[in-house]
Amino acid sequence: MGTNELFSIAAHHAARFRDAASNRPHRPLHDYADAVEAFSAPLPEQSSPMEDVLDKLVTAAEPGLHLMTGSRFFGWVIGGSHPMGVAADFLASAWGQNAGNHLVSPSAAAVEAVATRWLLQLLGLPSSCSIGFVTGATVANFTCLAAARGAILMQAGWDVDAKGLFGASPITVLIGDDAHTTVFSALQFLGLGHDRVVRIQTDDQGRIVPAAFGRAIADVSGPCIAILQAGQINTGAFDDFGSLIASAKSKGAWVHVDGAFGLWAQASARRRYLASGVDQADSWATDGHKWLQTPYDCGYAIVRDELAHRRAMTISASYLPLATEGERDPSHYVPELSRRARGFATWAMIRHLGRSGIEAMVDGACDVAAGMAQALAKEAGVAIENDVLLNQVIVRFGADLVQERGDELTRRTIGTLQREGAAFAGGAVWRGRQVMRLSVINYQTNAGEAATAVDAILRAYRAERPDNVSP
């Protein structure tokens, strides 16, 4: 079989899967055990025709795939893998480019340079910032905090990249009590510890309380990293960047912002106020596979001090080429040498949507989230537990019941919704109570799809709560 025929078959399978999405339930048909059984077979002793292998892969995989690209998938903050980005990513795979350096693949390096410029303009960040194209916000946070660790210890007279942490001055890390778990993981990977931090009190929306931050920063002496948040994972709330960054800078702290999805509020004239002052930070982490709708994996580590960024990430060896004036070596900004060329999908999505299309997509998701919250809140016993200012909605069922019964009713409602499959949402614990989380971020989720999802949620709730239930 020729390459053209094989790739055509793969493209047909991909298009068929996406075109049939509206007829599939928003849940996998196979659970994990079923999926293992579907793939299991003795170790092949002989080769198989490529078309047969592709057919077997599709047959085994599709029943265990979640409809994460579906218009009524609200389980996590996951973009819809827009066809434009997927097509560009197909090509990136077919081209087989290692984006490790600019001489091996000039196009892969060049597209990142241009996409960097576009991203900084879209996100309202200083044009001099550098960007590393990484797997997602987890590695973006890691990369930015590695640059932070190196820069603040360098100011204290210690080269951590050369000497390690042994003998270095202690680093104080200030972080909100409701920061995302991946930030704590990044601190763990960097030797700063996920528990050896100063956790700052947050308010009912998960925002750092400025007075509490002020008390904590007043006690700081020596190197310090302050970690703020643009878009709390449950509520979508933003820290008060204006006051917090100024307070942190008064003690010479490096300020990092975890903005995995919330940083994209900067692309909207209507929502930009939520992130006011965020451009004054020193580094930012965000994702492309969330609001920009690129395929997985695609994240951006953005650093104001390019030298600190490169010092933390550059991999040197005699066999690797050196960049000259005006050249950008992609491996100087990420913790990988061999990696896929993520810049192509990023460039393609921005080129396709443009500034106005991205703004409309952000605004559309936020408007849909607000509409869903309003519709759900009209139902007796249903409460919206957050201020819906962005794209996140947290819902409590049985809000008129004692907590234990409300928790159980909420869990059962989520379970029924997931089994029924018209829409998908997950659960979480917020302020000690069980809630349903709705993350509205798919480019296909319009008012009509949202109304269908709301009907499905209320149907599940009503099925689990008889009219005669008592508090």
C-alpha positions as CSV (number, residue, x, y, z in Angstrom):
1,M,0.0,0.0,0.0
2,G,1.3,3.5,-0.9
3,T,1.7,6.4,1.4
4,N,-1.1,8.4,-0.3
5,E,-3.6,5.6,0.1
6,L,-2.7,4.9,3.7
7,F,-2.9,8.5,4.7
8,S,-6.2,8.9,2.9
9,I,-7.7,6.0,4.9
10,A,-6.5,7.5,8.1
11,A,-8.0,10.9,7.2
12,H,-11.2,9.1,6.3
13,H,-11.4,7.5,9.7
14,A,-10.6,10.8,11.4
15,A,-13.3,12.7,9.5
16,R,-15.9,9.9,10.0
17,F,-15.3,10.0,13.8
18,R,-15.7,13.8,13.9
19,D,-18.7,13.9,11.6
20,A,-20.5,11.3,13.6
21,A,-19.9,13.1,16.9
22,S,-23.4,14.5,17.1
23,N,-24.8,10.9,17.1
24,R,-22.5,9.6,19.8
25,P,-23.1,9.8,23.6
26,H,-20.8,12.1,25.5
27,R,-19.1,9.2,27.3
28,P,-17.0,6.2,26.3
29,L,-18.8,3.0,25.3
30,H,-15.9,0.9,26.8
31,D,-14.5,1.2,30.2
32,Y,-10.8,0.6,31.0
33,A,-11.2,-3.2,31.3
34,D,-13.1,-3.4,28.0
35,A,-10.5,-1.3,26.3
36,V,-7.6,-3.5,27.6
37,E,-9.5,-6.5,26.3
38,A,-10.1,-4.9,22.9
39,F,-6.4,-4.2,22.4
40,S,-5.0,-7.4,23.9
41,A,-3.5,-10.0,21.7
42,P,-0.3,-12.2,21.8
43,L,2.9,-10.5,20.7
44,P,2.8,-10.4,16.9
45,E,5.4,-12.6,15.4
46,Q,4.9,-11.5,11.8
47,S,4.2,-8.2,10.1
48,S,0.7,-7.2,9.1
49,P,-0.6,-5.1,6.2
50,M,-0.8,-1.4,7.2
51,E,-4.4,-1.0,6.2
52,D,-5.3,-4.0,8.4
53,V,-3.4,-2.5,11.4
54,L,-5.2,0.8,10.9
55,D,-8.6,-0.9,10.8
56,K,-7.8,-2.9,13.9
57,L,-6.6,0.2,15.7
58,V,-9.8,2.1,14.9
59,T,-12.0,-0.8,15.8
60,A,-10.3,-1.3,19.2
61,A,-9.9,2.4,20.1
62,E,-13.1,4.1,19.1
63,P,-15.4,2.5,21.7
64,G,-13.1,3.6,24.5
65,L,-12.7,7.2,23.3
66,H,-14.4,10.0,25.2
67,L,-16.2,12.6,23.1
68,M,-13.9,15.4,24.3
69,T,-14.3,17.1,21.0
70,G,-18.1,17.2,21.5
71,S,-20.1,20.4,21.9
72,R,-21.6,19.2,25.2
73,F,-18.4,18.1,26.9
74,F,-18.0,20.2,30.1
75,G,-16.0,17.8,32.3
76,W,-12.7,19.6,32.3
77,V,-11.2,22.7,30.7
78,I,-10.6,21.0,27.3
79,G,-10.7,22.7,23.9
80,G,-12.4,21.0,21.0
81,S,-9.3,20.3,18.8
82,H,-10.5,22.5,15.9
83,P,-10.2,20.9,12.5
84,M,-7.8,23.6,11.3
85,G,-5.4,22.8,14.1
86,V,-5.9,19.1,13.6
87,A,-5.1,19.4,9.9
88,A,-1.9,21.3,10.7
89,D,-1.0,18.7,13.3
90,F,-1.5,15.9,10.7
91,L,1.1,17.7,8.5
92,A,3.4,18.2,11.5
93,S,3.3,14.4,12.1
94,A,3.7,13.6,8.4
95,W,6.6,16.0,8.0
96,G,8.3,14.3,10.9
97,Q,10.2,17.4,12.0
98,N,12.1,17.4,15.3
99,A,11.7,20.9,16.5
100,G,14.8,20.7,18.6
101,N,16.8,23.3,16.8
102,H,16.7,25.9,14.0
103,L,19.2,24.3,11.6
104,V,17.6,20.8,11.6
105,S,14.2,22.3,10.9
106,P,14.2,26.0,9.9
107,S,10.5,26.0,9.3
108,A,9.6,24.5,12.7
109,A,11.8,27.1,14.4
110,A,10.5,30.0,12.2
111,V,6.9,29.3,12.8
112,E,7.4,29.4,16.6
113,A,9.1,32.7,16.2
114,V,6.2,34.2,14.3
115,A,3.6,32.5,16.6
116,T,5.4,33.9,19.6
117,R,4.9,37.4,18.3
118,W,1.3,36.8,17.6
119,L,0.6,35.2,21.0
120,L,2.2,38.1,22.9
121,Q,0.0,40.5,21.0
122,L,-3.2,38.5,21.6
123,L,-2.4,38.1,25.3
124,G,-1.4,41.7,25.8
125,L,2.1,40.8,27.2
126,P,5.4,42.6,26.6
127,S,6.7,42.1,23.1
128,S,10.2,41.3,24.4
129,C,9.0,38.1,26.2
130,S,10.2,34.7,25.1
131,I,7.9,31.7,24.7
132,G,8.7,28.0,25.0
133,F,6.3,25.7,23.2
134,V,5.7,22.9,25.7
135,T,3.2,20.0,26.3
136,G,0.7,22.0,28.4
137,A,0.3,24.2,31.5
138,T,2.0,21.6,33.8
139,V,5.3,21.9,31.9
140,A,4.7,25.6,31.2
141,N,4.5,26.2,35.0
142,F,7.6,24.0,35.5
143,T,9.6,25.9,32.8
144,C,8.6,29.4,34.1
145,L,9.4,28.4,37.7
146,A,12.7,27.0,36.6
147,A,13.5,30.4,35.1
148,A,12.3,32.1,38.3
149,R,14.4,29.8,40.6
150,G,17.5,30.6,38.6
151,A,16.9,34.3,38.4
152,I,16.2,35.0,42.0
153,L,19.1,32.8,43.2
154,M,21.4,34.5,40.7
155,Q,20.5,37.8,42.3
156,A,21.5,36.2,45.7
157,G,24.9,35.3,44.2
158,W,24.2,31.6,43.5
159,D,24.2,29.8,40.1
160,V,21.6,27.1,40.7
161,D,21.8,25.8,37.2
162,A,25.5,25.0,37.7
163,K,25.7,24.2,41.4
164,G,22.2,22.9,42.2
165,L,20.2,23.7,45.3
166,F,22.7,22.3,47.8
167,G,24.1,25.4,49.6
168,A,21.7,27.8,48.0
169,S,19.8,30.4,49.9
170,P,16.3,29.2,50.9
171,I,13.5,30.3,48.6
172,T,10.2,31.4,50.0
173,V,7.3,30.4,47.7
174,L,4.0,32.3,48.3
175,I,1.0,30.6,46.7
176,G,-2.8,30.8,47.0
177,D,-4.6,28.1,48.9
178,D,-6.7,27.3,45.8
179,A,-3.9,27.1,43.3
180,H,-4.0,24.4,40.7
181,T,-2.5,21.1,41.7
182,T,-0.1,21.1,38.7
183,V,1.7,24.2,40.1
184,F,2.4,22.2,43.3
185,S,3.7,19.4,41.1
186,A,6.1,21.8,39.3
187,L,7.4,23.0,42.6
188,Q,8.0,19.4,43.5
189,F,9.9,18.7,40.3
190,L,12.1,21.7,40.9
191,G,13.2,20.6,44.4
192,L,11.1,23.4,46.0
193,G,8.6,21.0,47.5
194,H,4.8,21.0,47.1
195,D,4.3,21.3,50.9
196,R,7.3,23.6,51.7
197,V,5.3,26.7,50.6
198,V,3.5,29.6,52.3
199,R,-0.2,29.0,51.4
200,I,-2.1,32.3,51.4
201,Q,-5.8,32.6,52.4
202,T,-8.3,32.8,49.6
203,D,-11.8,34.2,49.5
204,D,-15.1,32.4,48.6
205,Q,-14.1,32.5,44.8
206,G,-10.6,31.2,45.3
207,R,-8.9,34.5,45.0
208,I,-5.9,35.4,47.2
209,V,-6.9,37.8,49.9
210,P,-4.7,40.9,49.5
211,A,-4.4,41.6,53.2
212,A,-3.3,38.0,53.8
213,F,-0.7,38.3,51.0
214,G,0.5,41.6,52.4
215,R,1.2,40.0,55.8
216,A,3.0,37.1,54.2
217,I,5.2,39.2,52.0
218,A,6.1,41.4,54.9
219,D,7.8,38.4,56.6
220,V,9.9,37.6,53.5
221,S,13.6,38.1,53.5
222,G,15.7,36.7,50.7
223,P,14.8,35.0,47.4
224,C,11.0,34.8,46.9
225,I,8.6,33.5,44.2
226,A,5.0,34.6,44.3
227,I,2.5,32.5,42.3
228,L,-0.8,34.1,41.3
229,Q,-3.7,32.7,39.2
230,A,-5.7,33.8,36.2
231,G,-8.8,31.6,36.2
232,Q,-9.3,29.4,39.2
233,I,-10.1,25.9,38.0
234,N,-13.5,25.7,39.7
235,T,-14.7,29.3,39.7
236,G,-12.7,31.0,37.0
237,A,-11.7,33.7,39.4
238,F,-8.7,36.0,39.0
239,D,-6.3,37.3,41.6
240,D,-6.0,41.0,42.1
241,F,-2.9,41.4,40.0
242,G,-2.6,45.2,40.4
243,S,-2.2,45.1,44.2
244,L,-0.5,41.7,44.6
245,I,2.2,42.2,42.0
246,A,3.1,45.6,43.4
247,S,3.3,44.1,46.9
248,A,5.5,41.2,45.7
249,K,7.8,43.5,43.8
250,S,8.4,45.6,46.8
251,K,10.3,42.6,48.2
252,G,12.0,41.8,44.9
253,A,9.9,38.7,44.4
254,W,9.5,37.0,41.0
255,V,5.8,36.9,40.1
256,H,4.5,33.9,38.1
257,V,0.9,33.6,36.9
258,D,-0.7,30.3,36.2
259,G,-3.2,31.3,33.5
260,A,-3.8,27.9,31.8
261,F,-7.1,29.1,30.4
262,G,-7.8,32.4,32.2
263,L,-5.0,34.3,30.5
264,W,-7.0,34.2,27.3
265,A,-9.4,36.8,28.9
266,Q,-6.7,39.2,27.7
267,A,-7.9,38.4,24.1
268,S,-11.4,39.9,24.9
269,A,-12.1,43.5,25.2
270,R,-15.1,42.6,27.4
271,R,-13.2,40.3,29.7
272,R,-9.8,41.9,29.8
273,Y,-10.7,43.8,33.0
274,L,-10.6,40.5,34.9
275,A,-6.9,40.2,34.3
276,S,-6.0,43.9,34.8
277,G,-2.3,44.3,35.7
278,V,-1.4,40.7,34.7
279,D,1.2,42.1,32.3
280,Q,3.3,43.3,35.2
281,A,4.2,39.7,36.2
282,D,7.5,38.1,35.3
283,S,6.2,34.8,33.8
284,W,3.0,33.3,32.6
285,A,1.8,29.7,31.8
286,T,-1.1,29.1,29.4
287,D,-2.4,26.4,27.1
288,G,-3.2,26.3,23.4
289,H,-5.2,23.1,23.6
290,K,-7.7,24.9,25.8
291,W,-9.1,28.2,24.4
292,L,-7.1,28.3,21.2
293,Q,-8.5,24.9,20.3
294,T,-5.2,23.4,19.1
295,P,-4.8,19.6,19.4
296,Y,-3.0,18.1,22.3
297,D,-0.3,18.6,23.4
298,C,0.3,22.4,23.2
299,G,1.2,24.8,26.0
300,Y,3.2,28.1,26.3
301,A,5.8,29.0,28.9
302,I,6.1,32.8,28.7
303,V,9.0,34.6,30.4
304,R,9.7,38.3,30.5
305,D,13.5,37.8,31.1
306,E,14.6,35.9,28.0
307,L,18.1,35.4,29.4
308,A,16.7,33.8,32.6
309,H,14.5,31.6,30.4
310,R,17.4,30.4,28.3
311,R,19.7,30.0,31.2
312,A,17.3,27.6,32.8
313,M,16.4,25.6,29.7
314,T,19.3,25.6,27.2
315,I,20.8,22.2,26.4
316,S,24.4,22.3,25.1
317,A,26.5,19.7,23.4
318,S,29.3,19.7,20.9
319,Y,27.1,18.1,18.2
320,L,24.4,20.7,18.6
321,P,24.4,23.8,16.4
322,L,24.8,27.3,17.8
323,A,22.3,30.0,17.1
324,T,23.7,33.2,15.6
325,E,22.4,36.8,15.7
326,G,18.7,36.9,14.7
327,E,18.2,33.1,14.9
328,R,15.9,31.4,17.5
329,D,16.8,28.0,18.7
330,P,13.6,26.3,20.0
331,S,15.4,24.0,22.4
332,H,16.6,27.1,24.4
333,Y,13.1,27.6,25.9
334,V,11.8,24.1,26.8
335,P,13.0,21.2,28.8
336,E,13.1,18.9,25.8
337,L,15.5,18.4,22.9
338,S,13.5,16.0,20.8
339,R,9.9,17.1,20.5
340,R,7.1,17.5,17.9
341,A,6.7,20.8,16.1
342,R,3.9,22.4,18.1
343,G,4.2,25.7,16.4
344,F,2.5,24.7,13.2
345,A,-0.9,24.1,14.8
346,T,-0.6,27.3,16.8
347,W,0.2,29.3,13.8
348,A,-2.6,27.7,11.7
349,M,-5.2,28.4,14.4
350,I,-4.3,32.0,14.8
351,R,-4.0,32.5,11.1
352,H,-7.4,30.9,10.6
353,L,-9.4,32.7,13.4
354,G,-7.5,36.0,13.6
355,R,-7.8,38.3,16.6
356,S,-11.5,38.9,16.0
357,G,-12.3,35.2,15.8
358,I,-10.4,34.3,18.9
359,E,-12.1,37.2,20.8
360,A,-15.5,36.0,19.6
361,M,-14.7,32.5,20.7
362,V,-13.7,33.6,24.2
363,D,-16.8,35.9,24.6
364,G,-19.1,33.2,23.2
365,A,-18.0,30.6,25.7
366,C,-18.3,33.1,28.6
367,D,-21.8,34.1,27.5
368,V,-22.9,30.5,27.1
369,A,-21.6,29.7,30.6
370,A,-23.6,32.6,32.1
371,G,-26.7,31.5,30.2
372,M,-26.4,28.0,31.5
373,A,-25.9,29.2,35.1
374,Q,-29.0,31.4,34.8
375,A,-31.1,28.5,33.4
376,L,-30.0,26.0,36.0
377,A,-30.5,28.5,38.9
378,K,-34.2,28.7,38.1
379,E,-34.8,25.1,39.2
380,A,-35.8,24.6,42.8
381,G,-33.0,23.2,44.9
382,V,-30.3,24.1,42.4
383,A,-27.7,26.7,43.3
384,I,-24.8,28.3,41.4
385,E,-21.8,28.4,43.8
386,N,-19.6,30.9,42.0
387,D,-19.7,34.3,40.3
388,V,-19.9,33.3,36.6
389,L,-17.5,35.9,35.1
390,L,-15.6,33.6,32.8
391,N,-16.4,30.1,31.5
392,Q,-16.6,28.1,34.7
393,V,-19.8,27.2,36.5
394,I,-20.1,25.1,39.7
395,V,-23.5,23.8,40.5
396,R,-24.9,22.4,43.8
397,F,-28.0,20.1,43.7
398,G,-30.2,19.8,46.8
399,A,-29.0,23.2,48.0
400,D,-32.2,23.2,50.2
401,L,-31.2,19.9,51.9
402,V,-28.8,19.2,54.7
403,Q,-25.3,18.9,53.4
404,E,-25.0,15.1,53.4
405,R,-28.1,14.7,51.4
406,G,-27.2,17.5,49.0
407,D,-23.7,16.0,48.5
408,E,-25.3,12.6,47.7
409,L,-27.9,14.1,45.4
410,T,-25.2,16.0,43.5
411,R,-23.1,12.8,43.1
412,R,-26.1,10.9,41.9
413,T,-27.1,13.6,39.4
414,I,-23.6,13.7,38.0
415,G,-23.6,9.9,37.7
416,T,-27.0,9.8,35.9
417,L,-26.0,12.6,33.5
418,Q,-22.8,10.7,32.6
419,R,-24.6,7.4,32.1
420,E,-27.3,9.0,30.0
421,G,-24.7,10.6,27.8
422,A,-26.4,13.6,26.3
423,A,-23.8,15.8,27.9
424,F,-20.8,15.2,30.1
425,A,-19.9,17.0,33.4
426,G,-17.7,16.0,36.3
427,G,-17.7,16.6,40.0
428,A,-15.5,18.3,42.5
429,V,-15.4,19.3,46.1
430,W,-15.7,23.1,46.7
431,R,-15.5,24.5,50.1
432,G,-16.3,21.1,51.6
433,R,-19.4,20.5,49.5
434,Q,-19.9,18.3,46.4
435,V,-20.5,20.2,43.2
436,M,-20.9,19.7,39.5
437,R,-18.3,21.5,37.4
438,L,-19.2,22.9,34.0
439,S,-16.2,24.1,31.9
440,V,-17.5,25.8,28.7
441,I,-14.6,26.2,26.3
442,N,-15.4,24.2,23.1
443,Y,-15.7,26.3,19.9
444,Q,-18.8,24.4,18.9
445,T,-20.8,25.1,22.2
446,N,-23.4,27.6,21.2
447,A,-26.7,28.6,22.9
448,G,-28.6,25.7,21.3
449,E,-26.1,23.0,22.5
450,A,-26.1,24.6,25.9
451,A,-29.9,24.4,26.1
452,T,-29.7,20.7,25.3
453,A,-27.1,20.2,28.0
454,V,-29.1,22.1,30.6
455,D,-32.2,20.0,29.7
456,A,-30.1,16.8,30.2
457,I,-28.7,18.1,33.5
458,L,-32.1,18.9,34.9
459,R,-33.6,15.7,33.6
460,A,-30.9,13.8,35.6
461,Y,-31.5,16.0,38.7
462,R,-35.3,15.4,38.6
463,A,-34.8,11.7,38.1
464,E,-32.7,11.6,41.3
465,R,-34.9,13.9,43.4
466,P,-38.5,12.9,43.8
467,D,-40.9,15.8,44.3
468,N,-41.8,14.6,47.8
469,V,-38.2,14.6,49.1
470,S,-37.9,16.3,52.5
471,P,-35.0,18.5,53.7
